[in-house]
């Protein structure tokens, strides 16, 4: 497996090729940006996003806690925060591993 990431511009080019060139690259980029904006707002509101046959993006609430710096052993308080987790579907895992 390659360590190289696919950036948005390459993703949009591949989307255009997959769709047979029916859409302009600017249109696909606009659609992708709109999708990301909707997903960000949904996650910010505490709801997950489920993409069929791909996976789920789920907000996860971390509790406030006392942490320790492993090098200096100094304890400090970490406030509660929200992180995002991704859970892939079985179908995606099977596709990647086949």
N, C-alpha and C positions, 0 to 999 in steps of 0.2 A: 504494500500500500504506500502511496506517495505521501510525503509530508507537505507537499505544496497545496496551498489553499486556492480555492476559486474565488475571485473577487467579483463584485457586483457587475462590472462591465463585461466580464467573460460570461457570467450567468445570463445576462440579457442577450448576448450574442448567441448563446446556446439555445435560449428560449426562442429566438427568432428563427433559428435553423429548425428547431423541433416543430414549429408552427408553419414551416414551409415559406417563410418570408412574407406572410400575409400582413404582418404589422411592421411599422417602422420601429427602429431601435429606440427612438425617443418615446414612443407610445408605450412600449414594454417597460422602459425605465420608469415612466410615470405610474404605470400600473403597479410595479414592484414597490415604489415609494409609498403609494397609497395603501398597499397591503401592509407594509411595515408600520405605517402610522396607525392604522386600525388595530393592529396587534399590540403596539405599545400602549395605546389608550385602554384596551381591554385588560391587559396585564396590570396596568397602573390602578385600575378599578378593582383589582383583586380577583379577576376571573382568568381562567386558563384558556388557551387556544388549542383546539383539537384539529389536527390536519389528517384527514382520513388516509389510511394506508401509509402514513409517514411518521407521525408522532404527536406528542402533546407538549406544549410549553406551559409550565405551571408556576405561578408565583408561590414562594415558600417563605413563611414568616419565621425568622430566626429570633429567639428570645434574647433579651439583654443578659449579659453574663460577665463573670470575672475571668479574664484571660491572663496568661503568664508569658512574658517574653522568654523564649527558650535560651537565649544567649545570656541575658542579664538577670533572669529570674525575677524581674520586676513585675508585679501584678498591676493590671489596669482594667478599667471598666469599658466594655464594649456595648454600645446602645443596641436596642432592637432594630432590625432592618429586614428588608424584603430582598430575597435573592430569587433567581429564576432557574428552574430545573427543566431539562428536556428529557422526555421518556420516549424512546423510539418504539414503534410497533413491532410485533413479531414478524410481520411481512417485510418490513424494511431490514431488520436484522438478517432474515433469511436471504434477501436479495443481495445484501452486502457480502455475506459469507459464502455465496454460491459461486 
